[in-house]
């Protein structure tokens, strides 16, 4: 391996030469098209379908007997947009994700699963309102994706009187019931779901297979290719324990509709979100609890969600009245987040080998190394989507399945690297943290 000190380009640009850490030293070889996906949430189910579409024999395993029972279990999930006036990785990937997902979910919406009703984002502060103007200018040629709307347009779009002076309207987005969606994804593709808690993975070099074991050491499944899509549970497996994942509790509230709230036509997002009524109930939320790790529904979180409705827009507070706590339903579970708010998608690194190969970065972060990365054979991960699983999952599944199948990536390399599981290793070596 050779390395050198990076030189600033003659043209004065600050970009550094590329290091091929994201490329494997040896391409993953496969003898079969067998694959197992761990996790039956939206990340796992979309990944399984994407692999099945490429000719893989896919099986999903989850601790629950039915799909979507953890973070994907809320009654109404939002295909949530997050654009920015900046042109950095986060808004670029968000844009690609909502563009892809709006087409991906169209058949489900047409079948009556959820609603492609549109999503309205109202500004949380003046800076965000100013950014909306810049976003509108940037996407002026993409009105089917996003439009800046003024207050005079809000009533016709939403069906109610909102106080916001401006908003972003995403006409092709909407909401879905995540658990039902997960199960339908598996059913439509004839993908079997096996119940079982995967506590360990072991690679057998002689056969080239991975064996999945439960907490009692009993073998559950064997497969050549494995995708870990079990959210924060990725940290319970030694191969992915290094990932800097965090659990953040979130509670949603369901409240009864009123004659006025039944007029709401689309999802409104701001400080929180508020959905159109479904079977007489609106969904709103969600809380961010950093220090609570129980899934028990709490009255104080219901109160926080109700307060958040008014903080999003006073017009929403006006249409719901004063619902009694005893009339509220709710659900709590955990988001799986990353430090840079982007998902983790791709081959699982061989951590000790990566630390050895790229150790010079500890001494000088600008060192350019010619070494490729070391990755565990046919082991992949798809997790860390935070509260935007519905938005990210179709795209990350496509990226992952394309990589496994040896296809050309669908995103520019710089964006793929921003999602890559090894990015944290390279980052922390440069900061001399590992």
DARAFEN-V392475 format. One record per residue. N is the residue number from 0. SS is DSSP state (helix for helix, strand for strand, loop for the rest). BURIAL is + if it has 16 or more other ideal C-beta (glycine too) atoms within 10 Angstrom, else -. Layout:
# DARAFEN-V392475
n=N ss=SS burial=BURIAL
n=N ss=SS burial=BURIAL
This chain:
# DARAFEN-V392475
n=0 ss=loop burial=-
n=1 ss=loop burial=-
n=2 ss=strand burial=+
n=3 ss=strand burial=-
n=4 ss=strand burial=-
n=5 ss=loop burial=-
n=6 ss=loop burial=-
n=7 ss=loop burial=-
n=8 ss=loop burial=-
n=9 ss=loop burial=-
n=10 ss=loop burial=-
n=11 ss=loop burial=-
n=12 ss=loop burial=-
n=13 ss=loop burial=-
n=14 ss=loop burial=-
n=15 ss=loop burial=-
n=16 ss=loop burial=-
n=17 ss=loop burial=-
n=18 ss=loop burial=+
n=19 ss=loop burial=-
n=20 ss=loop burial=+
n=21 ss=loop burial=+
n=22 ss=loop burial=-
n=23 ss=strand burial=+
n=24 ss=loop burial=-
n=25 ss=loop burial=-
n=26 ss=loop burial=-
n=27 ss=loop burial=+
n=28 ss=loop burial=-
n=29 ss=loop burial=+
n=30 ss=loop burial=-
n=31 ss=loop burial=-
n=32 ss=loop burial=+
n=33 ss=strand burial=+
n=34 ss=strand burial=+
n=35 ss=strand burial=+
n=36 ss=strand burial=+
n=37 ss=strand burial=+
n=38 ss=loop burial=+
n=39 ss=loop burial=+
n=40 ss=loop burial=+
n=41 ss=helix burial=+
n=42 ss=helix burial=+
n=43 ss=helix burial=+
n=44 ss=helix burial=+
n=45 ss=helix burial=+
n=46 ss=helix burial=+
n=47 ss=helix burial=+
n=48 ss=helix burial=+
n=49 ss=helix burial=+
n=50 ss=helix burial=+
n=51 ss=helix burial=+
n=52 ss=loop burial=-
n=53 ss=loop burial=+
n=54 ss=loop burial=-
n=55 ss=loop burial=+
n=56 ss=strand burial=-
n=57 ss=strand burial=+
n=58 ss=strand burial=+
n=59 ss=strand burial=+
n=60 ss=strand burial=+
n=61 ss=strand burial=+
n=62 ss=loop burial=+
n=63 ss=loop burial=+
n=64 ss=loop burial=-
n=65 ss=loop burial=-
n=66 ss=loop burial=+
n=67 ss=loop burial=+
n=68 ss=loop burial=+
n=69 ss=loop burial=+
n=70 ss=loop burial=+
n=71 ss=loop burial=+
n=72 ss=loop burial=+
n=73 ss=loop burial=+
n=74 ss=loop burial=+
n=75 ss=loop burial=+
n=76 ss=strand burial=+
n=77 ss=strand burial=+
n=78 ss=loop burial=+
n=79 ss=loop burial=+
n=80 ss=loop burial=+
n=81 ss=loop burial=+
n=82 ss=loop burial=+
n=83 ss=loop burial=+
n=84 ss=loop burial=+
n=85 ss=loop burial=-
n=86 ss=loop burial=-
n=87 ss=loop burial=-
n=88 ss=helix burial=+
n=89 ss=helix burial=-
n=90 ss=helix burial=+
n=91 ss=helix burial=+
n=92 ss=helix burial=+
n=93 ss=helix burial=+
n=94 ss=helix burial=+
n=95 ss=helix burial=+
n=96 ss=helix burial=+
n=97 ss=helix burial=+
n=98 ss=helix burial=+
n=99 ss=helix burial=+
n=100 ss=helix burial=+
n=101 ss=helix burial=+
n=102 ss=helix burial=-
n=103 ss=helix burial=+
n=104 ss=loop burial=+
n=105 ss=helix burial=-
n=106 ss=helix burial=-
n=107 ss=helix burial=+
n=108 ss=helix burial=+
n=109 ss=helix burial=-
n=110 ss=loop burial=-
n=111 ss=loop burial=-
n=112 ss=loop burial=-
n=113 ss=loop burial=+
n=114 ss=strand burial=+
n=115 ss=loop burial=+
n=116 ss=loop burial=+
n=117 ss=loop burial=+
n=118 ss=strand burial=+
n=119 ss=strand burial=+
n=120 ss=strand burial=+
n=121 ss=strand burial=+
n=122 ss=loop burial=+
n=123 ss=loop burial=-
n=124 ss=loop burial=-
n=125 ss=helix burial=-
n=126 ss=helix burial=-
n=127 ss=helix burial=+
n=128 ss=helix burial=-
n=129 ss=helix burial=-
n=130 ss=helix burial=+
n=131 ss=helix burial=+
n=132 ss=helix burial=-
n=133 ss=helix burial=-
n=134 ss=helix burial=+
n=135 ss=helix burial=+
n=136 ss=helix burial=-
n=137 ss=helix burial=+
n=138 ss=loop burial=+
n=139 ss=loop burial=-
n=140 ss=loop burial=-
n=141 ss=loop burial=-
n=142 ss=loop burial=-
n=143 ss=loop burial=-
n=144 ss=loop burial=+
n=145 ss=loop burial=+
n=146 ss=strand burial=+
n=147 ss=strand burial=+
n=148 ss=strand burial=+
n=149 ss=strand burial=-
n=150 ss=helix burial=-
n=151 ss=helix burial=-
n=152 ss=helix burial=-
n=153 ss=helix burial=+
n=154 ss=helix burial=-
n=155 ss=helix burial=-
n=156 ss=helix burial=+
n=157 ss=helix burial=+
n=158 ss=loop burial=+
n=159 ss=loop burial=+
n=160 ss=loop burial=+
n=161 ss=loop burial=+
n=162 ss=loop burial=-
n=163 ss=loop burial=+
n=164 ss=loop burial=-
n=165 ss=strand burial=+
n=166 ss=strand burial=+
n=167 ss=strand burial=+
n=168 ss=strand burial=+
n=169 ss=strand burial=+
n=170 ss=loop burial=+
n=171 ss=loop burial=+
n=172 ss=loop burial=+
n=173 ss=loop burial=+
n=174 ss=strand burial=+
n=175 ss=strand burial=+
n=176 ss=loop burial=+
n=177 ss=helix burial=+
n=178 ss=helix burial=+
n=179 ss=helix burial=+
n=180 ss=helix burial=+
n=181 ss=helix burial=+
n=182 ss=helix burial=+
n=183 ss=helix burial=+
n=184 ss=helix burial=+
n=185 ss=helix burial=+
n=186 ss=helix burial=-
n=187 ss=helix burial=-
n=188 ss=loop burial=-
n=189 ss=loop burial=-
n=190 ss=loop burial=+
n=191 ss=strand burial=-
n=192 ss=strand burial=+
n=193 ss=strand burial=-
n=194 ss=strand burial=-
n=195 ss=loop burial=+
n=196 ss=loop burial=+
n=197 ss=loop burial=+
n=198 ss=loop burial=+
n=199 ss=strand burial=+
n=200 ss=strand burial=+
n=201 ss=strand burial=-
n=202 ss=strand burial=-
n=203 ss=strand burial=-
n=204 ss=loop burial=-
n=205 ss=loop burial=-
n=206 ss=loop burial=-
n=207 ss=loop burial=+
n=208 ss=strand burial=+
n=209 ss=strand burial=+
n=210 ss=strand burial=+
n=211 ss=strand burial=+
n=212 ss=strand burial=+
n=213 ss=loop burial=-
n=214 ss=loop burial=-
n=215 ss=loop burial=-
n=216 ss=loop burial=-
n=217 ss=loop burial=-
n=218 ss=strand burial=-
n=219 ss=strand burial=+
n=220 ss=strand burial=+
n=221 ss=strand burial=-
n=222 ss=strand burial=+
n=223 ss=loop burial=+
n=224 ss=strand burial=+
n=225 ss=strand burial=+
n=226 ss=strand burial=+
n=227 ss=strand burial=+
n=228 ss=loop burial=+
n=229 ss=loop burial=+
n=230 ss=helix burial=+
n=231 ss=helix burial=+
n=232 ss=helix burial=+
n=233 ss=helix burial=+
n=234 ss=helix burial=+
n=235 ss=helix burial=-
n=236 ss=loop burial=+
n=237 ss=helix burial=-
n=238 ss=helix burial=+
n=239 ss=helix burial=+
n=240 ss=loop burial=-
n=241 ss=loop burial=+
n=242 ss=loop burial=+
n=243 ss=loop burial=-
n=244 ss=loop burial=+
n=245 ss=strand burial=-
n=246 ss=strand burial=+
n=247 ss=strand burial=+
n=248 ss=strand burial=+
n=249 ss=strand burial=+
n=250 ss=strand burial=+
n=251 ss=strand burial=+
n=252 ss=strand burial=+
n=253 ss=strand burial=+
n=254 ss=strand burial=+
n=255 ss=strand burial=+
n=256 ss=loop burial=+
n=257 ss=loop burial=-
n=258 ss=loop burial=-
n=259 ss=loop burial=-
n=260 ss=helix burial=+
n=261 ss=helix burial=-
n=262 ss=helix burial=+
n=263 ss=loop burial=+
n=264 ss=loop burial=-
n=265 ss=loop burial=+
n=266 ss=strand burial=+
n=267 ss=strand burial=+
n=268 ss=strand burial=+
n=269 ss=loop burial=+
n=270 ss=loop burial=-
n=271 ss=loop burial=+
n=272 ss=strand burial=+
n=273 ss=strand burial=+
n=274 ss=loop burial=+
n=275 ss=loop burial=+
n=276 ss=loop burial=+
n=277 ss=strand burial=+
n=278 ss=loop burial=-
n=279 ss=loop burial=-
n=280 ss=strand burial=+
n=281 ss=strand burial=+
n=282 ss=strand burial=+
n=283 ss=strand burial=+
n=284 ss=strand burial=+
n=285 ss=loop burial=+
n=286 ss=loop burial=+
n=287 ss=loop burial=-
n=288 ss=strand burial=+
n=289 ss=loop burial=-
n=290 ss=loop burial=-
n=291 ss=loop burial=-
n=292 ss=loop burial=-
n=293 ss=loop burial=-
n=294 ss=loop burial=-
n=295 ss=loop burial=-
n=296 ss=loop burial=-
n=297 ss=loop burial=+
n=298 ss=helix burial=-
n=299 ss=helix burial=-
n=300 ss=helix burial=+
n=301 ss=helix burial=+
n=302 ss=helix burial=-
n=303 ss=helix burial=+
n=304 ss=helix burial=+
n=305 ss=helix burial=+
n=306 ss=helix burial=-
n=307 ss=helix burial=+
n=308 ss=helix burial=+
n=309 ss=helix burial=-
n=310 ss=helix burial=-
n=311 ss=helix burial=+
n=312 ss=loop burial=+
n=313 ss=helix burial=-
n=314 ss=helix burial=+
n=315 ss=helix burial=+
n=316 ss=helix burial=+
n=317 ss=helix burial=+
n=318 ss=helix burial=+
n=319 ss=helix burial=+
n=320 ss=loop burial=-
n=321 ss=loop burial=-
n=322 ss=loop burial=+
n=323 ss=loop burial=-
n=324 ss=helix burial=-
n=325 ss=helix burial=-
n=326 ss=helix burial=-
n=327 ss=loop burial=+
n=328 ss=strand burial=-
n=329 ss=strand burial=+
n=330 ss=strand burial=+
n=331 ss=strand burial=+
n=332 ss=strand burial=+
n=333 ss=strand burial=+
n=334 ss=strand burial=+
n=335 ss=strand burial=+
n=336 ss=strand burial=+
n=337 ss=loop burial=+
n=338 ss=loop burial=-
n=339 ss=loop burial=+
n=340 ss=loop burial=+
n=341 ss=loop burial=+
n=342 ss=loop burial=+
n=343 ss=strand burial=+
n=344 ss=strand burial=+
n=345 ss=strand burial=+
n=346 ss=strand burial=+
n=347 ss=strand burial=+
n=348 ss=strand burial=+
n=349 ss=loop burial=+
n=350 ss=helix burial=+
n=351 ss=helix burial=-
n=352 ss=helix burial=-
n=353 ss=helix burial=+
n=354 ss=helix burial=+
n=355 ss=helix burial=-
n=356 ss=helix burial=+
n=357 ss=loop burial=+
n=358 ss=helix burial=-
n=359 ss=helix burial=+
n=360 ss=helix burial=+
n=361 ss=helix burial=+
n=362 ss=loop burial=-
n=363 ss=loop burial=-
n=364 ss=loop burial=-
n=365 ss=loop burial=-
n=366 ss=strand burial=+
n=367 ss=strand burial=+
n=368 ss=strand burial=+
n=369 ss=loop burial=-
n=370 ss=loop burial=+
n=371 ss=loop burial=+
n=372 ss=strand burial=+
n=373 ss=loop burial=+
n=374 ss=strand burial=+
n=375 ss=strand burial=+
n=376 ss=strand burial=+
n=377 ss=strand burial=+
n=378 ss=strand burial=+
n=379 ss=strand burial=+
n=380 ss=strand burial=+
n=381 ss=strand burial=+
n=382 ss=strand burial=+
n=383 ss=loop burial=+
n=384 ss=loop burial=+
n=385 ss=loop burial=+
n=386 ss=loop burial=+
n=387 ss=loop burial=+
n=388 ss=helix burial=+
n=389 ss=helix burial=+
n=390 ss=helix burial=+
n=391 ss=helix burial=+
n=392 ss=helix burial=+
n=393 ss=helix burial=+
n=394 ss=helix burial=+
n=395 ss=helix burial=+
n=396 ss=helix burial=+
n=397 ss=helix burial=+
n=398 ss=helix burial=+
n=399 ss=helix burial=+
n=400 ss=helix burial=+
n=401 ss=helix burial=+
n=402 ss=helix burial=+
n=403 ss=helix burial=+
n=404 ss=helix burial=-
n=405 ss=loop burial=-
n=406 ss=loop burial=-
n=407 ss=loop burial=-
n=408 ss=loop burial=-
n=409 ss=loop burial=-
n=410 ss=loop burial=+
n=411 ss=loop burial=-
n=412 ss=helix burial=-
n=413 ss=helix burial=-
n=414 ss=helix burial=+
n=415 ss=helix burial=+
n=416 ss=helix burial=+
n=417 ss=helix burial=+
n=418 ss=helix burial=+
n=419 ss=loop burial=+
n=420 ss=loop burial=+
n=421 ss=loop burial=+
n=422 ss=helix burial=+
n=423 ss=helix burial=+
n=424 ss=helix burial=+
n=425 ss=helix burial=+
n=426 ss=helix burial=+
n=427 ss=helix burial=+
n=428 ss=helix burial=+
n=429 ss=helix burial=-
n=430 ss=loop burial=-
n=431 ss=loop burial=-
n=432 ss=loop burial=-
n=433 ss=loop burial=-
